[in-house]
Amino acid sequence: MATPTLTRYREAAQKVMELKPATINRRLITLKRFFEWAVSESRIRRNPSKPVKLVPEEKVSPRQMTDKEEAVLIASAEHSVSLRDQTILIVMFHTGLRTMEVCDLAPVDIQIGKRSGQLTVRSGKRNKQQEVPLNATCRTALEKYMAELTPDRPYLFS
């Protein structure tokens, strides 16, 4: 396979197949890895994919939920989902924690006082530990949830 063939494939994926840039790039990266392997194994002498450029991708930030969307989601959780799942949603909405940060929380990471509280994220972004303040809504939900936990749980939401 030659470089012009790969370039024509990229153009056809864009114009004829009308694939999204991320899909095209995923396919091109697969081909590039294959050809890198073929060169490393001496199956071919030259990597024809090396000069082929990826399609530029427009980076868009995730859209934040509106207050109404958040209220609808929490209301639906209150009617049909477990206390655990309700608490997970509230913690994520009110602290901004990532999914893995919530999954890694342990009961000892939560400190709740009468008028304040915080949770400790031990494995946050770039493996940094951070203290996250808890508002009244989050404290109330965590207190209610933690009252039902067995004391020897290694993770808060296991």
N, CA, C and O of each residue as an XYZ file, in Angstrom:
632
protein
N       0.859     -1.180      0.000
C       0.000      0.000      0.000
C       0.896      1.231      0.000
O       1.928      1.260      0.670
N       0.495      2.238     -0.752
C       1.303      3.443     -0.891
C       0.643      4.622     -0.174
O      -0.551      4.606      0.123
N       1.460      5.643      0.093
C       0.979      6.835      0.781
C      -0.202      7.486      0.058
O      -1.165      7.873      0.721
N      -0.172      7.624     -1.280
C      -1.331      8.239     -1.952
C      -2.639      7.467     -1.728
O      -3.713      8.067     -1.680
N      -2.548      6.152     -1.593
C      -3.751      5.351     -1.337
C      -4.326      5.700      0.023
O      -5.539      5.850      0.169
N      -3.468      5.828      1.011
C      -3.917      6.186      2.349
C      -4.508      7.602      2.375
O      -5.499      7.859      3.059
N      -3.895      8.498      1.633
C      -4.405      9.873      1.561
C      -5.775      9.902      0.892
O      -6.669     10.623      1.333
N      -5.938      9.118     -0.171
C      -7.248      9.042     -0.841
C      -8.293      8.435      0.094
O      -9.448      8.860      0.098
N      -7.887      7.442      0.883
C      -8.807      6.847      1.847
C      -9.272      7.899      2.857
O     -10.459      7.986      3.169
N      -8.328      8.696      3.366
C      -8.677      9.752      4.326
C      -9.666     10.740      3.698
O     -10.642     11.134      4.336
N      -9.412     11.135      2.453
C     -10.303     12.084      1.772
C     -11.678     11.476      1.513
O     -12.694     12.155      1.663
N     -11.716     10.202      1.126
C     -13.000      9.534      0.879
C     -13.787      9.393      2.185
O     -15.009      9.536      2.196
N     -13.093      9.117      3.262
C     -13.763      8.993      4.562
C     -14.407     10.317      4.948
O     -15.474     10.339      5.562
N     -13.758     11.423      4.586
C     -14.297     12.741      4.899
C     -15.442     13.124      3.965
O     -16.516     13.520      4.417
N     -15.204     13.002      2.665
C     -16.136     13.567      1.687
C     -17.207     12.596      1.213
O     -18.360     12.993      1.047
N     -16.854     11.334      0.992
C     -17.813     10.367      0.463
C     -18.577      9.692      1.601
O     -19.807      9.675      1.615
N     -17.825      9.133      2.557
C     -18.465      8.437      3.675
C     -18.991      9.401      4.734
O     -19.819      9.026      5.564
N     -18.506     10.650      4.704
C     -18.904     11.695      5.646
C     -18.748     11.268      7.109
O     -19.627     11.499      7.940
N     -17.606     10.638      7.398
C     -17.322     10.214      8.763
C     -16.834     11.403      9.587
O     -16.315     12.376      9.040
N     -17.000     11.318     10.873
C     -16.543     12.372     11.769
C     -15.023     12.280     11.896
O     -14.452     11.199     11.753
N     -14.366     13.413     12.165
C     -12.908     13.409     12.298
C     -12.385     12.392     13.308
O     -11.361     11.756     13.059
N     -13.058     12.226     14.429
C     -12.582     11.274     15.444
C     -12.598      9.847     14.896
O     -11.693      9.064     15.184
N     -13.612      9.507     14.116
C     -13.712      8.168     13.531
C     -12.605      7.958     12.504
O     -11.952      6.915     12.485
N     -12.405      8.949     11.659
C     -11.353      8.858     10.634
C      -9.992      8.717     11.309
O      -9.188      7.871     10.918
N      -9.738      9.536     12.311
C      -8.446      9.496     13.003
C      -8.221      8.170     13.706
O      -7.105      7.651     13.706
N      -9.265      7.617     14.304
C      -9.134      6.309     14.958
C      -8.714      5.253     13.936
O      -7.850      4.422     14.217
N      -9.323      5.287     12.759
C      -8.968      4.327     11.709
C      -7.553      4.560     11.183
O      -6.806      3.609     10.954
N      -7.191      5.832     10.994
C      -5.836      6.138     10.514
C      -4.780      5.727     11.535
O      -3.721      5.218     11.165
N      -5.059      5.941     12.794
C      -4.107      5.555     13.844
C      -3.923      4.043     13.857
O      -2.814      3.548     14.057
N      -5.010      3.314     13.642
C      -4.906      1.849     13.563
C      -3.995      1.447     12.407
O      -3.130      0.585     12.561
N      -4.193      2.072     11.256
C      -3.329      1.778     10.105
C      -1.880      2.174     10.387
O      -0.956      1.431     10.056
N      -1.684      3.328     10.990
C      -0.320      3.767     11.306
C       0.374      2.783     12.252
O       1.550      2.469     12.067
N      -0.341      2.306     13.250
C       0.247      1.329     14.179
C       0.581      0.021     13.465
O       1.620     -0.589     13.715
N      -0.309     -0.395     12.580
C      -0.058     -1.617     11.826
C       1.216     -1.473     10.994
O       2.066     -2.364     10.998
N       1.347     -0.367     10.291
C       2.536     -0.181      9.448
C       3.805     -0.015     10.288
O       4.876     -0.462      9.877
N       3.700      0.617     11.452
C       4.860      0.697     12.351
C       5.292     -0.704     12.771
O       6.484     -1.009     12.815
N       4.313     -1.551     13.079
C       4.620     -2.934     13.443
C       5.274     -3.657     12.268
O       6.270     -4.358     12.443
N       4.719     -3.487     11.081
C       5.255     -4.174      9.898
C       6.707     -3.777      9.640
O       7.519     -4.619      9.259
N       7.040     -2.501      9.844
C       8.428     -2.049      9.676
C       9.304     -2.660     10.763
O      10.403     -3.135     10.479
N       8.823     -2.650     12.013
C       9.622     -3.184     13.123
C       9.877     -4.683     12.974
O      10.888     -5.191     13.459
N       8.970     -5.390     12.309
C       9.116     -6.833     12.080
C       9.781     -7.145     10.742
O       9.861     -8.303     10.335
N      10.251     -6.114     10.071
C      10.911     -6.241      8.760
C      10.003     -6.880      7.698
O      10.480     -7.572      6.799
N       8.720     -6.645      7.812
C       7.769     -7.133      6.796
C       7.734     -6.182      5.610
O       7.504     -6.594      4.473
N       7.966     -4.898      5.892
C       8.076     -3.883      4.845
C       9.264     -2.996      5.185
O       9.684     -2.929      6.341
N       9.808     -2.310      4.174
C      10.978     -1.471      4.410
C      10.620     -0.061      4.841
O      11.320      0.548      5.649
N       9.521      0.455      4.295
C       9.157      1.853      4.529
C       7.716      1.934      5.014
O       6.844      1.199      4.548
N       7.486      2.830      5.946
C       6.149      3.027      6.498
C       5.392      4.026      5.614
O       5.681      5.222      5.654
N       4.424      3.548      4.813
C       3.706      4.460      3.915
C       2.746      5.400      4.640
O       2.275      6.374      4.053
N       2.453      5.118      5.904
C       1.490      5.948      6.635
C       2.143      7.127      7.346
O       1.452      8.020      7.837
N       3.471      7.134      7.402
C       4.168      8.180      8.166
C       3.825      9.596      7.697
O       3.572     10.454      8.543
N       3.804      9.880      6.398
C       3.482     11.260      5.979
C       1.983     11.609      6.033
O       1.621     12.775      5.880
N       1.124     10.627      6.246
C      -0.321     10.881      6.249
C      -0.716     11.587      7.543
O      -0.476     11.085      8.641
N      -1.326     12.758      7.390
C      -1.727     13.569      8.546
C      -3.122     13.173      9.014
O      -3.961     12.739      8.224
N      -3.350     13.332     10.313
C      -4.676     13.101     10.863
C      -5.579     14.291     10.522
O      -5.100     15.377     10.196
N      -6.879     14.065     10.604
C      -7.860     15.110     10.326
C      -7.973     15.998     11.566
O      -8.115     15.483     12.675
N      -7.914     17.316     11.398
C      -8.060     18.196     12.567
C      -9.433     18.004     13.217
O     -10.456     17.916     12.537
N      -9.427     17.943     14.540
C     -10.672     17.763     15.288
C     -10.997     19.044     16.030
O     -10.125     19.684     16.617
N     -12.277     19.406     15.991
C     -12.723     20.560     16.749
C     -12.986     20.101     18.177
O     -13.847     19.256     18.422
N     -12.244     20.661     19.105
C     -12.405     20.284     20.506
C     -13.547     21.091     21.108
O     -13.512     22.322     21.118
N     -14.546     20.397     21.602
C     -15.661     21.079     22.257
C     -15.760     20.565     23.689
O     -15.681     19.364     23.948
N     -15.932     21.490     24.592
C     -16.090     21.119     25.992
C     -17.464     20.510     26.197
O     -18.413     20.866     25.499
N     -17.578     19.589     27.156
C     -18.903     19.052     27.445
C     -19.830     20.172     27.912
O     -19.409     21.084     28.625
N     -21.065     20.094     27.514
C     -22.047     21.104     27.899
C     -22.475     20.864     29.336
O     -22.734     19.729     29.735
N     -22.547     21.923     30.100
C     -22.995     21.808     31.487
C     -24.512     21.669     31.507
O     -25.217     22.311     30.728
N     -25.002     20.826     32.406
C     -26.449     20.674     32.546
C     -27.058     21.967     33.058
O     -26.444     22.699     33.834
N     -28.263     22.230     32.613
C     -28.976     23.389     33.160
C     -29.508     23.005     34.541
O     -29.562     21.826     34.890
N     -29.896     24.000     35.310
C     -30.466     23.728     36.636
C     -31.710     22.850     36.507
O     -31.944     21.967     37.332
N     -32.501     23.099     35.471
C     -33.726     22.320     35.267
C     -33.394     20.862     34.951
O     -34.028     19.954     35.489
N     -32.398     20.628     34.076
C     -31.996     19.260     33.740
C     -31.476     18.523     34.975
O     -31.780     17.348     35.182
N     -30.694     19.225     35.789
C     -30.177     18.622     37.016
C     -31.317     18.250     37.962
O     -31.322     17.165     38.544
N     -32.281     19.157     38.110
C     -33.416     18.899     38.998
C     -34.230     17.703     38.510
O     -34.668     16.885     39.319
N     -34.437     17.594     37.210
C     -35.189     16.464     36.642
C     -34.451     15.156     36.902
O     -35.073     14.162     37.277
N     -33.140     15.143     36.709
C     -32.354     13.925     36.932
C     -32.411     13.500     38.400
O     -32.627     12.326     38.698
N     -32.223     14.433     39.297
C     -32.253     14.101     40.727
C     -33.652     13.658     41.140
O     -33.801     12.729     41.933
N     -34.676     14.319     40.608
C     -36.057     13.937     40.941
C     -36.347     12.522     40.466
O     -36.994     11.751     41.175
N     -35.875     12.173     39.273
C     -36.109     10.812     38.777
C     -35.347      9.794     39.619
O     -35.826      8.680     39.830
N     -34.173     10.169     40.098
C     -33.389      9.265     40.950
C     -34.082      9.069     42.298
O     -34.057      7.971     42.853
N     -34.689     10.108     42.816
C     -35.368     10.004     44.112
C     -36.565      9.067     44.055
O     -36.919      8.449     45.059
N     -37.185      8.960     42.899
C     -38.385      8.131     42.773
C     -38.095      6.678     42.446
O     -38.897      5.801     42.768
N     -36.963      6.407     41.811
C     -36.786      5.036     41.334
C     -35.431      4.406     41.624
O     -35.225      3.237     41.296
N     -34.517      5.127     42.217
C     -33.163      4.615     42.386
C     -32.815      4.513     43.868
O     -33.460      5.130     44.716
N     -31.802      3.737     44.159
C     -31.377      3.520     45.542
C     -30.779      4.781     46.167
O     -30.378      5.704     45.458
N     -30.725      4.811     47.487
C     -30.111      5.914     48.221
C     -28.657      6.086     47.801
O     -28.163      7.208     47.693
N     -27.972      4.964     47.565
C     -26.575      4.995     47.119
C     -26.453      5.790     45.823
O     -25.608      6.679     45.719
N     -27.297      5.476     44.829
C     -27.209      6.139     43.534
C     -27.594      7.612     43.630
O     -27.004      8.458     42.959
N     -28.579      7.914     44.461
C     -28.952      9.314     44.681
C     -27.773     10.091     45.253
O     -27.477     11.205     44.821
N     -27.108      9.485     46.229
C     -25.973     10.144     46.876
C     -24.825     10.340     45.896
O     -24.175     11.385     45.903
N     -24.571      9.351     45.059
C     -23.520      9.489     44.039
C     -23.819     10.691     43.141
O     -22.937     11.512     42.887
N     -25.049     10.795     42.665
C     -25.423     11.917     41.801
C     -25.227     13.251     42.506
O     -24.657     14.182     41.937
N     -25.697     13.344     43.735
C     -25.581     14.601     44.480
C     -24.122     14.963     44.705
O     -23.741     16.121     44.535
N     -23.293     13.984     45.087
C     -21.871     14.256     45.298
C     -21.221     14.731     43.997
O     -20.435     15.679     44.006
N     -21.542     14.086     42.898
C     -20.936     14.486     41.619
C     -21.394     15.880     41.202
O     -20.575     16.680     40.750
N     -22.682     16.188     41.343
C     -23.193     17.507     40.965
C     -22.618     18.620     41.829
O     -22.278     19.689     41.322
N     -22.507     18.375     43.130
C     -22.147     19.448     44.048
C     -20.651     19.579     44.319
O     -20.220     20.563     44.920
N     -19.853     18.603     43.885
C     -18.410     18.707     44.112
C     -17.617     18.790     42.811
O     -16.483     19.270     42.804
N     -18.209     18.324     41.709
C     -17.491     18.330     40.440
C     -16.477     17.204     40.313
O     -15.612     17.247     39.438
N     -16.572     16.192     41.179
C     -15.622     15.082     41.104
C     -15.829     14.264     39.835
O     -16.941     14.159     39.317
N     -14.751     13.696     39.353
C     -14.801     12.782     38.216
C     -15.290     11.415     38.695
O     -15.264     11.110     39.887
N     -15.731     10.608     37.744
C     -16.276      9.293     38.065
C     -15.305      8.467     38.895
O     -15.692      7.922     39.928
N     -14.045      8.362     38.462
C     -13.071      7.551     39.199
C     -12.779      8.123     40.580
O     -12.511      7.368     41.515
N     -12.825      9.433     40.720
C     -12.605     10.042     42.036
C     -13.723      9.641     42.991
O     -13.470      9.374     44.166
N     -14.953      9.597     42.496
C     -16.079      9.167     43.330
C     -15.948      7.681     43.662
O     -16.181      7.274     44.800
N     -15.577      6.878     42.676
C     -15.426      5.430     42.901
C     -14.344      5.127     43.929
O     -14.453      4.147     44.666
N     -13.304      5.951     43.990
C     -12.181      5.707     44.900
C     -12.395      6.259     46.313
O     -11.549      6.052     47.183
N     -13.497      6.949     46.553
C     -13.735      7.501     47.891
C     -13.921      6.396     48.924
O     -14.572      5.383     48.666
N     -13.340      6.612     50.092
C     -13.520      5.703     51.223
C     -14.292      6.457     52.300
O     -14.261      7.688     52.328
N     -14.986      5.744     53.186
C     -15.713      6.448     54.257
C     -14.824      7.379     55.080
O     -15.288      8.422     55.541
N     -13.544      7.016     55.271
C     -12.642      7.874     56.055
C     -12.302      9.177     55.327
O     -11.748     10.094     55.933
N     -12.627      9.266     54.037
C     -12.357     10.476     53.261
C     -13.398     11.569     53.488
O     -13.232     12.691     53.011
N     -14.461     11.252     54.207
C     -15.554     12.200     54.415
C     -15.491     12.737     55.845
O     -15.483     11.956     56.797
N     -15.448     14.052     56.004
C     -15.497     14.695     57.313
C     -16.678     15.660     57.290
O     -16.711     16.597     56.492
N     -17.640     15.424     58.169
C     -18.825     16.276     58.219
C     -18.978     16.849     59.620
O     -19.019     16.117     60.609
N     -19.061     18.178     59.680
C     -19.316     18.875     60.933
C     -20.736     19.425     60.921
O     -21.518     19.122     60.021
N     -21.063     20.230     61.918
C     -22.412     20.790     61.995
C     -22.693     21.774     60.869
O     -23.777     21.767     60.285
N     -21.714     22.620     60.566
C     -21.938     23.659     59.554
C     -20.940     23.601     58.415
O     -20.916     24.490     57.563
N     -20.126     22.576     58.391
C     -19.142     22.464     57.319
C     -18.800     21.003     57.109
O     -19.176     20.132     57.894
N     -18.093     20.765     56.053
C     -17.642     19.418     55.758
C     -16.710     19.442     54.568
O     -16.659     20.408     53.806
N     -15.984     18.364     54.429
C     -15.089     18.245     53.279
C     -14.864     16.783     52.987
O     -15.069     15.913     53.833
N     -14.435     16.539     51.761
C     -14.019     15.188     51.421
C     -12.620     15.264     50.841
O     -12.232     16.271     50.250
N     -11.878     14.200     51.015
C     -10.508     14.135     50.536
C     -10.455     13.251     49.313
O     -10.854     12.087     49.351
N      -9.956     13.821     48.222
C      -9.745     13.052     46.993
C      -8.274     12.651     47.006
O      -7.386     13.499     46.917
N      -8.029     11.352     47.116
C      -6.646     10.870     47.242
C      -5.999     10.571     45.893
O      -4.774     10.557     45.777
N      -6.818     10.333     44.883
C      -6.254      9.961     43.575
C      -6.865     10.818     42.480
O      -7.423     10.303     41.511
N      -6.755     12.117     42.642
C      -7.344     13.029     41.667
C      -6.499     13.151     40.416
O      -5.582     12.364     40.181
N      -6.826     14.149     39.626
C      -6.108     14.401     38.380
C      -4.620     14.588     38.686
O      -4.250     15.300     39.618
N      -3.797     13.949     37.902
C      -2.338     13.954     38.070
C      -1.926     13.412     39.438
O      -0.896     13.807     39.984
N      -2.748     12.494     39.993
C      -2.494     11.842     41.279
C      -2.265     12.823     42.424
O      -1.506     12.541     43.351
N      -2.928     13.977     42.352
C      -2.818     14.955     43.422
C      -3.933     14.732     44.436
O      -5.071     14.434     44.074
N      -3.588     14.880     45.710
C      -4.589     14.802     46.781
C      -5.162     16.195     46.969
O      -4.432     17.186     46.953
N      -6.493     16.262     47.149
C      -7.114     17.567     47.370
C      -8.278     17.469     48.335
O      -8.914     16.423     48.466
N      -8.543     18.568     49.002
C      -9.676     18.676     49.919
C     -10.785     19.426     49.185
O     -10.552     20.500     48.630
N     -11.985     18.858     49.185
C     -13.121     19.478     48.499
C     -14.187     19.822     49.543
O     -14.639     18.939     50.272
N     -14.593     21.092     49.626
C     -15.623     21.466     50.600
C     -16.988     20.896     50.195
O     -17.278     20.708     49.014
N     -17.805     20.630     51.201
C     -19.142     20.087     50.968
C     -20.185     21.125     51.359
O     -20.133     21.688     52.452
N     -21.132     21.372     50.459
C     -22.217     22.288     50.801
C     -23.279     21.542     51.610
O     -23.165     20.334     51.819
N     -24.303     22.251     52.062
C     -25.318     21.663     52.941
C     -26.050     20.497     52.271
O     -26.307     19.481     52.916
N     -26.386     20.631     50.995
C     -27.089     19.560     50.276
C     -26.264     18.284     50.255
O     -26.773     17.193     50.509
N     -24.993     18.437     49.951
C     -24.086     17.286     49.868
C     -23.880     16.657     51.250
O     -23.877     15.433     51.384
N     -23.709     17.490     52.268
C     -23.521     16.977     53.635
C     -24.734     16.186     54.087
O     -24.597     15.112     54.673
N     -25.928     16.714     53.817
C     -27.158     16.032     54.221
C     -27.276     14.672     53.540
O     -27.592     13.675     54.188
N     -27.023     14.634     52.242
C     -27.117     13.373     51.494
C     -26.090     12.362     52.004
O     -26.415     11.187     52.178
N     -24.857     12.805     52.244
C     -23.811     11.891     52.726
C     -24.101     11.394     54.141
O     -23.874     10.222     54.442
N     -24.594     12.265     55.005
C     -24.931     11.838     56.370
C     -25.996     10.745     56.339
O     -25.880      9.732     57.029
N     -27.026     10.961     55.538
C     -28.117      9.985     55.423
C     -27.596      8.655     54.876
O     -27.952      7.588     55.376
N     -26.755      8.730     53.851
C     -26.212      7.521     53.230
C     -25.254      6.792     54.179
O     -25.330      5.572     54.328
N     -24.368      7.536     54.806
C     -23.345      6.925     55.659
C     -23.931      6.315     56.929
O     -23.325      5.422     57.521
N     -25.104      6.788     57.353
C     -25.752      6.226     58.540
C     -26.129      4.763     58.309
O     -26.264      4.003     59.268
N     -26.296      4.369     57.074
C     -26.704      3.000     56.747
C     -25.527      2.083     56.389
O     -25.731      0.896     56.131
N     -24.317      2.611     56.372
C     -23.151      1.817     55.966
C     -22.655      0.918     57.087
O     -22.760      1.250     58.268
N     -22.113     -0.228     56.690
C     -21.407     -1.067     57.658
C     -20.033     -0.431     57.887
O     -19.466      0.145     56.959
N     -19.491     -0.524     59.098
C     -18.268      0.215     59.417
C     -16.996     -0.260     58.712
O     -16.024      0.494     58.657
N     -16.967     -1.452     58.185
C     -15.719     -1.990     57.629
C     -15.611     -1.878     56.106
O     -14.813     -2.589     55.495
N     -16.385     -1.015     55.498
C     -16.363     -0.895     54.037
C     -15.102     -0.189     53.566
O     -14.759      0.873     54.087
N     -14.401     -0.763     52.583
C     -13.195     -0.096     52.082
C     -13.523      1.102     51.171
O     -12.757      2.065     51.113
N     -14.648      1.039     50.473
C     -15.041      2.120     49.577
C     -16.408      2.657     49.969
O     -17.262      1.906     50.438
N     -16.611      3.922     49.783
C     -17.862      4.566     50.148
C     -19.024      4.029     49.316
O     -20.102      3.765     49.850
N     -18.808      3.866     48.013
C     -19.909      3.470     47.120
C     -19.694      2.095     46.507
O     -19.918      1.925     45.308
N     -19.270      1.114     47.284
C     -19.056     -0.227     46.716
C     -20.321     -1.038     46.731
O     -20.322     -2.188     46.292
